Amino acid sequence: MIAGLMVTFVTVSNLRSARTAPTDAYVVLGGSIRREIHMAQVASTLSPAPPILISAGSSDPCIRLLFEQAGASLDQIWLENCAESTFGNFVFSVPVVERWGARHVTLVTSGSHSRRALTLARILFGARGIWVEPLLVEETGIPGNRETLAKTTLDISRSLLWAVVAQVHKPTCNRLVPLAEVDLAQWRQRGFKCEHQAGIEGS
Protein backbone atom coordinates (compact mmCIF):
# COMPACT_ATOMS: atom_id res chain seq x y z
CA MET A 1 0.00 0.00 0.00
CA ILE A 2 2.85 2.37 0.85
CA ALA A 3 4.46 1.60 -2.50
CA GLY A 4 1.18 2.37 -4.26
CA LEU A 5 0.87 5.70 -2.48
CA MET A 6 4.44 6.58 -3.43
CA VAL A 7 3.75 5.80 -7.10
CA THR A 8 0.61 7.96 -6.97
CA PHE A 9 2.52 10.84 -5.37
CA VAL A 10 5.28 10.66 -7.98
CA THR A 11 2.73 10.54 -10.83
CA VAL A 12 0.81 13.56 -9.54
CA SER A 13 4.06 15.45 -9.03
CA ASN A 14 5.18 14.60 -12.57
CA LEU A 15 1.85 15.76 -14.00
CA ARG A 16 2.11 19.11 -12.24
CA SER A 17 5.53 19.64 -13.72
CA ALA A 18 4.50 18.41 -17.19
CA ARG A 19 1.47 20.72 -17.27
CA THR A 20 3.66 23.81 -17.42
CA ALA A 21 6.15 22.32 -19.89
CA PRO A 22 5.83 23.09 -23.63
CA THR A 23 4.14 20.63 -25.97
CA ASP A 24 6.70 18.01 -26.99
CA ALA A 25 4.39 15.67 -28.95
CA TYR A 26 1.09 15.79 -30.83
CA VAL A 27 -1.43 12.95 -31.08
CA VAL A 28 -4.10 13.24 -33.77
CA LEU A 29 -7.15 11.00 -33.42
CA GLY A 30 -8.65 9.49 -36.57
CA GLY A 31 -12.32 9.88 -37.38
CA SER A 32 -12.24 13.10 -39.41
CA ILE A 33 -9.84 14.30 -42.07
CA ARG A 34 -10.38 17.85 -40.80
CA ARG A 35 -8.11 16.99 -37.87
CA GLU A 36 -5.31 15.94 -40.21
CA ILE A 37 -5.79 19.02 -42.39
CA HIS A 38 -5.52 21.23 -39.31
CA MET A 39 -2.49 19.35 -37.97
CA ALA A 40 -0.73 19.73 -41.33
CA GLN A 41 -1.30 23.48 -41.19
CA VAL A 42 -0.03 23.68 -37.61
CA ALA A 43 3.00 21.51 -38.41
CA SER A 44 3.99 23.84 -41.25
CA THR A 45 4.44 26.65 -38.69
CA LEU A 46 6.55 24.65 -36.20
CA SER A 47 10.32 24.75 -36.44
CA PRO A 48 11.58 22.43 -35.25
CA ALA A 49 8.40 20.38 -35.13
CA PRO A 50 7.93 17.95 -32.22
CA PRO A 51 6.97 14.38 -33.17
CA ILE A 52 3.41 13.90 -34.39
CA LEU A 53 1.48 10.63 -34.15
CA ILE A 54 -1.67 10.20 -36.26
CA SER A 55 -3.68 7.34 -34.79
CA ALA A 56 -5.98 5.38 -37.13
CA GLY A 57 -6.39 8.31 -39.48
CA SER A 58 -7.08 8.60 -43.20
CA SER A 59 -5.25 6.45 -45.73
CA ASP A 60 -1.48 6.85 -45.70
CA PRO A 61 -1.11 8.55 -49.11
CA CYS A 62 -3.85 11.09 -48.33
CA ILE A 63 -2.08 12.12 -45.13
CA ARG A 64 1.26 12.43 -46.93
CA LEU A 65 -0.29 14.62 -49.63
CA LEU A 66 -1.94 16.84 -47.00
CA PHE A 67 1.34 17.47 -45.20
CA GLU A 68 3.23 18.01 -48.45
CA GLN A 69 0.65 20.55 -49.65
CA ALA A 70 0.91 22.40 -46.34
CA GLY A 71 4.69 22.57 -46.71
CA ALA A 72 5.27 20.66 -43.46
CA SER A 73 8.32 18.50 -42.83
CA LEU A 74 7.55 14.77 -42.94
CA ASP A 75 10.49 13.67 -40.79
CA GLN A 76 8.79 13.68 -37.38
CA ILE A 77 5.39 12.28 -38.35
CA TRP A 78 4.24 8.72 -37.70
CA LEU A 79 1.08 6.86 -38.66
CA GLU A 80 -0.33 4.33 -36.20
CA ASN A 81 -2.63 1.98 -38.10
CA CYS A 82 -3.49 -0.57 -35.38
CA ALA A 83 -6.26 1.15 -33.39
CA GLU A 84 -9.89 0.42 -34.20
CA SER A 85 -11.55 2.62 -31.57
CA THR A 86 -10.91 5.66 -29.39
CA PHE A 87 -9.83 3.38 -26.57
CA GLY A 88 -7.46 1.64 -29.00
CA ASN A 89 -6.05 5.01 -30.06
CA PHE A 90 -4.63 5.43 -26.59
CA VAL A 91 -3.70 1.81 -25.96
CA PHE A 92 -1.30 2.03 -28.92
CA SER A 93 -0.30 5.70 -28.78
CA VAL A 94 0.70 5.91 -25.11
CA PRO A 95 3.68 3.50 -25.47
CA VAL A 96 4.88 5.35 -28.59
CA VAL A 97 4.71 8.77 -26.96
CA GLU A 98 6.34 7.40 -23.83
CA ARG A 99 9.26 6.06 -25.92
CA TRP A 100 9.66 9.55 -27.35
CA GLY A 101 10.15 10.83 -23.80
CA ALA A 102 7.27 13.29 -24.16
CA ARG A 103 5.82 14.88 -21.02
CA HIS A 104 3.22 17.26 -22.48
CA VAL A 105 0.97 16.05 -25.32
CA THR A 106 -1.43 18.12 -27.38
CA LEU A 107 -4.39 15.95 -28.39
CA VAL A 108 -6.02 16.91 -31.70
CA THR A 109 -9.69 15.96 -31.98
CA SER A 110 -13.14 17.45 -32.62
CA GLY A 111 -15.31 19.33 -30.15
CA SER A 112 -18.08 16.73 -30.39
CA HIS A 113 -15.56 14.01 -29.52
CA SER A 114 -13.52 15.90 -26.96
CA ARG A 115 -15.25 14.96 -23.69
CA ARG A 116 -14.75 11.21 -24.05
CA ALA A 117 -11.40 11.47 -25.82
CA LEU A 118 -9.88 13.88 -23.31
CA THR A 119 -11.16 11.84 -20.35
CA LEU A 120 -9.58 8.65 -21.71
CA ALA A 121 -6.37 10.48 -22.62
CA ARG A 122 -5.97 11.99 -19.17
CA ILE A 123 -6.51 8.58 -17.55
CA LEU A 124 -4.14 6.63 -19.80
CA PHE A 125 -1.45 9.24 -20.48
CA GLY A 126 -1.82 10.59 -16.95
CA ALA A 127 -1.05 7.15 -15.48
CA ARG A 128 2.36 7.49 -17.16
CA GLY A 129 2.93 11.04 -15.86
CA ILE A 130 2.16 12.67 -19.23
CA TRP A 131 -0.03 15.78 -19.30
CA VAL A 132 -2.62 16.15 -22.08
CA GLU A 133 -4.20 19.32 -23.40
CA PRO A 134 -6.79 19.44 -26.21
CA LEU A 135 -6.62 21.16 -29.57
CA LEU A 136 -10.17 21.16 -30.93
CA VAL A 137 -10.80 21.27 -34.65
CA GLU A 138 -13.97 22.74 -36.12
CA GLU A 139 -15.94 20.27 -38.21
CA THR A 140 -17.88 20.97 -41.39
CA GLY A 141 -19.55 17.54 -41.50
CA ILE A 142 -20.30 14.72 -39.09
CA PRO A 143 -17.16 13.08 -37.62
CA GLY A 144 -16.90 9.30 -37.67
CA ASN A 145 -16.81 9.21 -33.86
CA ARG A 146 -20.34 8.93 -32.43
CA GLU A 147 -20.77 9.71 -28.74
CA THR A 148 -23.19 7.81 -26.49
CA LEU A 149 -23.42 7.49 -22.72
CA ALA A 150 -22.99 3.71 -22.92
CA LYS A 151 -19.84 4.01 -25.05
CA THR A 152 -18.37 6.67 -22.77
CA THR A 153 -19.08 4.65 -19.61
CA LEU A 154 -17.56 1.49 -21.11
CA ASP A 155 -14.45 3.30 -22.34
CA ILE A 156 -13.83 5.06 -19.03
CA SER A 157 -14.24 1.77 -17.12
CA ARG A 158 -11.80 -0.15 -19.27
CA SER A 159 -9.38 2.80 -19.34
CA LEU A 160 -9.18 2.78 -15.55
CA LEU A 161 -8.45 -0.96 -15.69
CA TRP A 162 -5.96 -0.58 -18.53
CA ALA A 163 -4.11 2.18 -16.68
CA VAL A 164 -3.17 -0.51 -14.13
CA VAL A 165 -2.47 -3.27 -16.67
CA ALA A 166 -0.32 -0.93 -18.79
CA GLN A 167 2.15 -0.54 -15.94
CA VAL A 168 3.49 -3.98 -16.89
CA HIS A 169 2.11 -4.63 -20.40
CA LYS A 170 2.77 -2.25 -23.32
CA PRO A 171 1.34 -3.43 -26.64
CA THR A 172 3.35 -2.71 -29.76
CA CYS A 173 1.72 -1.64 -33.01
CA ASN A 174 3.27 -3.56 -35.90
CA ARG A 175 1.80 -1.08 -38.37
CA LEU A 176 3.61 2.06 -37.25
CA VAL A 177 4.64 3.87 -40.43
CA PRO A 178 6.97 6.88 -40.80
CA LEU A 179 5.11 9.34 -43.04
CA ALA A 180 8.29 10.04 -45.02
CA GLU A 181 8.38 6.36 -46.06
CA VAL A 182 4.88 6.32 -47.56
CA ASP A 183 5.49 5.53 -51.25
CA LEU A 184 3.09 7.64 -53.30
CA ALA A 185 4.13 6.04 -56.60
CA GLN A 186 3.29 2.61 -55.25
CA TRP A 187 -0.02 3.82 -53.85
CA ARG A 188 -0.94 5.40 -57.19
CA GLN A 189 -0.41 2.05 -58.87
CA ARG A 190 -2.75 0.41 -56.36
CA GLY A 191 -5.26 3.26 -56.40
CA PHE A 192 -6.60 5.28 -53.48
CA LYS A 193 -9.26 7.88 -52.69
CA CYS A 194 -9.29 10.70 -50.16
CA GLU A 195 -12.25 12.39 -48.46
CA HIS A 196 -13.60 15.26 -50.55
CA GLN A 197 -12.85 17.79 -47.77
CA ALA A 198 -9.15 17.23 -48.36
CA GLY A 199 -9.35 18.63 -51.87
CA ILE A 200 -7.16 15.76 -53.13
CA GLU A 201 -8.25 13.74 -56.12
CA GLY A 202 -6.22 10.66 -55.23
CA SER A 203 -4.94 8.41 -57.98
C-alpha positions in Angstrom: 0.0 0.0 0.0 2.9 2.4 0.9 4.5 1.6 -2.5 1.2 2.4 -4.3 0.9 5.7 -2.5 4.4 6.6 -3.4 3.8 5.8 -7.1 0.6 8.0 -7.0 2.5 10.8 -5.4 5.3 10.7 -8.0 2.7 10.5 -10.8 0.8 13.6 -9.5 4.1 15.4 -9.0 5.2 14.6 -12.6 1.8 15.8 -14.0 2.1 19.1 -12.2 5.5 19.6 -13.7 4.5 18.4 -17.2 1.5 20.7 -17.3 3.7 23.8 -17.4 6.2 22.3 -19.9 5.8 23.1 -23.6 4.1 20.6 -26.0 6.7 18.0 -27.0 4.4 15.7 -28.9 1.1 15.8 -30.8 -1.4 13.0 -31.1 -4.1 13.2 -33.8 -7.1 11.0 -33.4 -8.6 9.5 -36.6 -12.3 9.9 -37.4 -12.2 13.1 -39.4 -9.8 14.3 -42.1 -10.4 17.9 -40.8 -8.1 17.0 -37.9 -5.3 15.9 -40.2 -5.8 19.0 -42.4 -5.5 21.2 -39.3 -2.5 19.3 -38.0 -0.7 19.7 -41.3 -1.3 23.5 -41.2 0.0 23.7 -37.6 3.0 21.5 -38.4 4.0 23.8 -41.2 4.4 26.6 -38.7 6.5 24.7 -36.2 10.3 24.7 -36.4 11.6 22.4 -35.3 8.4 20.4 -35.1 7.9 18.0 -32.2 7.0 14.4 -33.2 3.4 13.9 -34.4 1.5 10.6 -34.1 -1.7 10.2 -36.3 -3.7 7.3 -34.8 -6.0 5.4 -37.1 -6.4 8.3 -39.5 -7.1 8.6 -43.2 -5.3 6.5 -45.7 -1.5 6.9 -45.7 -1.1 8.6 -49.1 -3.9 11.1 -48.3 -2.1 12.1 -45.1 1.3 12.4 -46.9 -0.3 14.6 -49.6 -1.9 16.8 -47.0 1.3 17.5 -45.2 3.2 18.0 -48.5 0.7 20.5 -49.7 0.9 22.4 -46.3 4.7 22.6 -46.7 5.3 20.7 -43.5 8.3 18.5 -42.8 7.6 14.8 -42.9 10.5 13.7 -40.8 8.8 13.7 -37.4 5.4 12.3 -38.3 4.2 8.7 -37.7 1.1 6.9 -38.7 -0.3 4.3 -36.2 -2.6 2.0 -38.1 -3.5 -0.6 -35.4 -6.3 1.1 -33.4 -9.9 0.4 -34.2 -11.5 2.6 -31.6 -10.9 5.7 -29.4 -9.8 3.4 -26.6 -7.5 1.6 -29.0 -6.1 5.0 -30.1 -4.6 5.4 -26.6 -3.7 1.8 -26.0 -1.3 2.0 -28.9 -0.3 5.7 -28.8 0.7 5.9 -25.1 3.7 3.5 -25.5 4.9 5.4 -28.6 4.7 8.8 -27.0 6.3 7.4 -23.8 9.3 6.1 -25.9 9.7 9.6 -27.3 10.2 10.8 -23.8 7.3 13.3 -24.2 5.8 14.9 -21.0 3.2 17.3 -22.5 1.0 16.0 -25.3 -1.4 18.1 -27.4 -4.4 16.0 -28.4 -6.0 16.9 -31.7 -9.7 16.0 -32.0 -13.1 17.4 -32.6 -15.3 19.3 -30.2 -18.1 16.7 -30.4 -15.6 14.0 -29.5 -13.5 15.9 -27.0 -15.2 15.0 -23.7 -14.7 11.2 -24.0 -11.4 11.5 -25.8 -9.9 13.9 -23.3 -11.2 11.8 -20.4 -9.6 8.7 -21.7 -6.4 10.5 -22.6 -6.0 12.0 -19.2 -6.5 8.6 -17.6 -4.1 6.6 -19.8 -1.5 9.2 -20.5 -1.8 10.6 -17.0 -1.1 7.1 -15.5 2.4 7.5 -17.2 2.9 11.0 -15.9 2.2 12.7 -19.2 0.0 15.8 -19.3 -2.6 16.2 -22.1 -4.2 19.3 -23.4 -6.8 19.4 -26.2 -6.6 21.2 -29.6 -10.2 21.2 -30.9 -10.8 21.3 -34.7 -14.0 22.7 -36.1 -15.9 20.3 -38.2 -17.9 21.0 -41.4 -19.5 17.5 -41.5 -20.3 14.7 -39.1 -17.2 13.1 -37.6 -16.9 9.3 -37.7 -16.8 9.2 -33.9 -20.3 8.9 -32.4 -20.8 9.7 -28.7 -23.2 7.8 -26.5 -23.4 7.5 -22.7 -23.0 3.7 -22.9 -19.8 4.0 -25.0 -18.4 6.7 -22.8 -19.1 4.6 -19.6 -17.6 1.5 -21.1 -14.4 3.3 -22.3 -13.8 5.1 -19.0 -14.2 1.8 -17.1 -11.8 -0.2 -19.3 -9.4 2.8 -19.3 -9.2 2.8 -15.6 -8.4 -1.0 -15.7 -6.0 -0.6 -18.5 -4.1 2.2 -16.7 -3.2 -0.5 -14.1 -2.5 -3.3 -16.7 -0.3 -0.9 -18.8 2.2 -0.5 -15.9 3.5 -4.0 -16.9 2.1 -4.6 -20.4 2.8 -2.3 -23.3 1.3 -3.4 -26.6 3.3 -2.7 -29.8 1.7 -1.6 -33.0 3.3 -3.6 -35.9 1.8 -1.1 -38.4 3.6 2.1 -37.2 4.6 3.9 -40.4 7.0 6.9 -40.8 5.1 9.3 -43.0 8.3 10.0 -45.0 8.4 6.4 -46.1 4.9 6.3 -47.6 5.5 5.5 -51.2 3.1 7.6 -53.3 4.1 6.0 -56.6 3.3 2.6 -55.2 0.0 3.8 -53.9 -0.9 5.4 -57.2 -0.4 2.0 -58.9 -2.8 0.4 -56.4 -5.3 3.3 -56.4 -6.6 5.3 -53.5 -9.3 7.9 -52.7 -9.3 10.7 -50.2 -12.2 12.4 -48.5 -13.6 15.3 -50.5 -12.8 17.8 -47.8 -9.1 17.2 -48.4 -9.4 18.6 -51.9 -7.2 15.8 -53.1 -8.3 13.7 -56.1 -6.2 10.7 -55.2 -4.9 8.4 -58.0 
